[in-house]
Amino acid sequence: MKVLAFINQKGGVGKTTVCVNLARALTLEGFKVLVIDFDPQANASSGLGVRVKKQQSIYQAIIEEKVEPFIKQPFSGLYLLPSSIDLVGLEIELVDYPQREYVLRNLIEKGTYLQQPIKEFFDFIFIDSPPSLGLITVNILTASQGVVIPLQCEYYALEGLSLLVRTIKGIKKSLNPELMLFGLVLTMYDGRNRLSHEVAEEAEKHFKWIIFKTRIPRSVKVSEAQSFGKPVIDYDRQNRVSLAFKELSLEFLDRIRERQTLG
C-alpha cells in the first residue's frame, strides 16, 4: 500500500489539508513522501509554498511522460509534483488519449527520480484530487492502491459519501482490481458542537471498518499556515491540529503494517 488517493467530490472538506499534513507528519517519522497535486486549483502546491507555470507542472510531466524534472522538495523528506491552472483543460485533451483512464498510472509506473523508479525511491505517494468525479478523478483512482476520504463533520458532507463509495467500487470492478477503501478521516471536528458528535456517530455506524479514530479539529491555524505556504505542523508544531496529524500518522502507519501482515 504505497500509492494513496485523497478524494471527496465535495469541496471544502479538508481534503488537501489532510493530504499535505499527513504527508508532512510521515516525513517527521523518517519517511519520504511524494505529493502529486492533480487538482487544477493547485491548493496542495500553494499550501506547500510552490507555484509554477504549466511548463513546470504535472501537466507538462504528462505531455513529456516523465516526472523527475518537475519534482520539487519544499520540505525535508517531502516532495511535490506540482499542479497549475492549465490542468483544467486536461480532461478535454484526454478524450483522444489511448487508454485515457491510465495516463496517471503509466506516469507513476514509468516515473524515475535520481535514477530510481519513484515507487522505490518514495515510501508513499499521495495524490490530491479535484472536488469532482470526472476523468481526472478516474485517472487518480486507476493509479491508486488505496483511497483516503476526508469527511467534514457536517450533514451535507455525508450526503454524497455513498455516491463516492459506489464510484470507487465501480472503478475497482472495471479498471483497477487492487483499489480499496483504506480510510476515512473526520475533519473540522468541534467537540463542543452537537452536530459534530452526531455526524461522527453516523459515520462510525456506516464506516466503522475504515474510519480513523483520530479526528482533525477545526482551527484557524490551518488557514494561517496555508497563507504562509506551510503545513500546519511547520507553522505551529504544538497546535492541537498539528498534534492530531502526528497522531493520525501513527494510526496510518499501524494500519499500513496491519495490511502488510494480512498480505
C-alpha positions in Angstrom: 0.0 0.0 0.0 2.1 2.8 -1.3 0.0 5.0 -3.7 -3.0 6.6 -2.0 -5.6 9.0 -3.3 -7.2 11.6 -1.2 -10.7 12.1 -2.6 -14.0 13.7 -1.9 -16.2 15.1 -4.6 -17.4 17.8 -2.2 -15.2 20.9 -1.8 -14.1 22.4 1.5 -14.0 19.2 3.5 -10.3 19.4 4.3 -9.1 17.0 1.6 -5.9 18.9 0.7 -5.2 19.8 4.3 -5.3 16.1 5.3 -3.2 15.0 2.2 -0.5 17.6 2.8 -0.3 17.5 6.6 -0.4 13.7 6.9 2.4 13.6 4.3 4.4 16.1 6.4 3.8 14.2 9.6 5.0 11.0 8.0 8.3 12.7 6.9 8.8 13.6 10.6 8.7 9.8 11.2 11.6 9.4 8.7 9.6 8.5 5.6 10.0 10.0 2.1 6.6 11.1 0.7 5.8 12.4 -2.8 2.6 14.5 -3.0 1.2 14.6 -6.5 -1.1 17.6 -6.9 -3.6 16.5 -9.6 -6.1 19.3 -8.9 -6.3 22.3 -11.3 -6.8 24.6 -8.2 -3.3 23.7 -7.2 -4.1 24.1 -3.5 -1.6 21.4 -2.4 1.1 23.2 -4.3 0.4 26.6 -2.9 -0.1 25.1 0.6 3.5 23.9 0.3 4.7 27.3 -0.9 5.2 26.2 -4.5 3.6 28.0 -7.5 4.7 27.0 -11.0 3.7 27.6 -14.6 2.4 24.9 -17.0 5.9 24.1 -18.3 6.9 23.1 -14.8 3.8 21.2 -13.6 2.3 17.8 -13.8 0.6 18.9 -17.0 4.0 19.1 -18.7 5.0 15.8 -17.0 2.1 14.1 -18.7 3.0 15.6 -22.0 6.6 14.6 -21.8 5.8 11.3 -20.0 8.4 11.8 -17.2 8.4 13.3 -13.7 11.9 13.9 -12.5 12.4 17.4 -14.0 9.2 18.6 -12.3 9.5 17.2 -8.8 10.2 19.9 -6.1 11.3 19.4 -2.5 9.7 22.1 -0.4 10.4 20.4 3.0 12.8 17.8 4.2 11.6 14.4 3.2 8.5 15.9 1.5 8.5 16.1 -2.3 5.9 17.6 -4.6 4.8 17.1 -8.3 3.0 20.5 -8.5 -0.1 21.4 -10.4 -1.1 24.6 -12.3 -4.4 26.1 -13.6 -3.6 24.7 -17.1 -4.6 21.3 -15.8 -8.2 22.4 -16.1 -8.2 21.6 -19.8 -6.7 18.2 -19.4 -10.0 16.3 -19.3 -10.9 17.5 -22.7 -7.4 16.7 -24.0 -7.5 13.2 -22.5 -10.6 12.3 -24.7 -8.2 11.5 -27.6 -5.6 9.7 -25.5 -5.2 6.0 -25.9 -6.1 4.3 -22.6 -7.1 7.7 -21.3 -8.0 6.3 -17.9 -4.5 5.1 -17.3 -2.4 8.2 -18.1 -1.6 9.0 -14.5 -1.0 5.3 -13.7 1.5 5.0 -16.5 3.3 8.2 -15.4 3.7 6.8 -11.9 4.8 3.3 -13.1 7.4 4.7 -15.5 8.5 7.7 -13.5 12.0 7.9 -12.1 13.8 10.1 -9.6 17.5 10.1 -9.1 17.7 7.1 -11.4 15.3 5.1 -9.3 11.7 4.2 -10.0 9.6 6.7 -8.0 7.7 3.8 -6.4 11.0 2.6 -5.0 12.5 6.0 -4.1 9.5 7.2 -2.1 7.9 5.3 0.8 4.5 6.8 0.0 2.9 8.6 -2.9 -0.2 10.7 -2.0 -2.4 12.1 -4.8 -4.5 15.1 -4.1 -7.7 15.2 -6.3 -10.1 17.8 -7.5 -13.6 18.1 -5.9 -15.3 16.3 -8.8 -15.8 12.8 -10.2 -14.6 13.4 -13.8 -11.9 11.8 -15.9 -9.1 13.3 -13.8 -10.5 11.6 -10.7 -10.9 8.3 -12.7 -7.2 8.6 -13.5 -6.4 9.1 -9.8 -8.5 6.0 -8.8 -7.0 3.9 -11.5 -3.4 4.9 -10.4 -4.0 4.3 -6.7 -4.0 1.3 -4.4 -6.0 2.8 -1.6 -8.4 5.7 -1.1 -8.5 8.0 1.9 -11.7 10.0 2.3 -11.6 13.2 4.4 -15.1 13.9 5.7 -16.2 17.2 7.2 -18.3 16.9 10.3 -21.4 18.4 8.7 -24.5 16.7 7.3 -24.1 17.9 3.8 -20.7 16.2 3.7 -22.4 12.8 4.5 -24.9 13.1 1.7 -22.5 12.5 -1.2 -20.5 9.8 0.5 -22.5 6.8 -0.8 -22.1 8.1 -4.4 -18.3 8.3 -3.9 -18.2 4.8 -2.4 -20.2 3.5 -5.4 -17.8 5.2 -7.8 -14.8 3.7 -6.1 -16.4 0.2 -6.2 -17.1 0.8 -9.9 -13.5 1.7 -10.7 -12.3 -1.4 -8.7 -14.6 -3.6 -10.7 -13.9 -2.2 -14.2 -10.4 -0.6 -14.2 -8.4 -1.3 -11.0 -9.0 -4.6 -9.2 -6.4 -3.7 -6.5 -8.2 -0.5 -5.4 -9.5 -0.5 -1.9 -11.1 1.9 0.6 -8.2 2.5 3.0 -9.5 5.1 5.4 -12.0 7.8 6.3 -10.8 10.9 8.3 -13.2 13.1 10.2 -12.2 16.7 9.7 -13.1 20.1 11.2 -14.3 18.3 14.3 -15.6 20.5 17.1 -16.1 18.6 20.3 -18.3 21.4 21.7 -20.7 21.1 18.8 -23.5 18.6 19.0 -23.6 18.3 15.2 -20.0 17.2 15.1 -20.8 14.4 17.5 -23.9 13.3 15.5 -22.0 13.3 12.2 -19.2 11.3 13.8 -21.6 8.8 15.2 -23.3 8.4 11.9 -20.1 7.9 10.0 -18.8 5.4 12.6 -22.1 3.5 12.2 -21.8 3.1 8.5 -18.0 3.1 8.0 -16.7 1.6 11.2 -14.4 -0.7 9.3 -12.3 2.1 7.7 -12.8 5.2 9.9 -9.7 6.5 11.7 -10.0 7.1 15.4 -8.1 10.4 15.2 -10.3 13.3 14.5 -8.9 16.5 13.0 -10.2 19.5 14.9 -11.3 22.8 13.4 -8.7 25.6 13.9 -7.9 28.9 12.3 -4.2 27.9 12.4 -4.8 25.7 9.3 -5.8 28.7 7.1 -3.0 30.8 8.6 -0.5 28.1 7.7 -1.8 27.8 4.2 -1.4 31.5 3.7 2.3 31.2 4.6 2.7 28.2 2.3 3.4 25.8 5.1 1.9 22.6 6.6 0.3 23.5 10.0 2.9 21.2 11.6 5.7 23.6 10.5 3.6 26.7 11.2 2.8 25.8 14.8 4.1 22.4 15.9 2.3 22.3 19.2 -1.1 23.4 17.9 -3.8 20.8 18.6 -4.3 20.3 14.8 -0.6 19.6 14.4 -0.7 17.1 17.3 -3.8 15.5 15.7 -1.9 15.0 12.4 1.0 13.4 14.3 -1.4 11.0 16.0 -3.1 10.3 12.6 0.3 9.5 11.1 1.0 6.9 13.7 -2.5 5.4 13.3 -2.0 5.4 9.5 1.3 3.5 9.9 -0.3 1.0 12.1 -2.9 0.3 9.5 -0.3 0.0 6.8 1.6 -2.6 8.9 -1.7 -4.4 9.5 -2.4 -4.6 5.8 1.1 -5.9 5.1 0.7 -8.6 7.8 -2.6 -9.7 6.3 -1.0 -9.7 2.8 
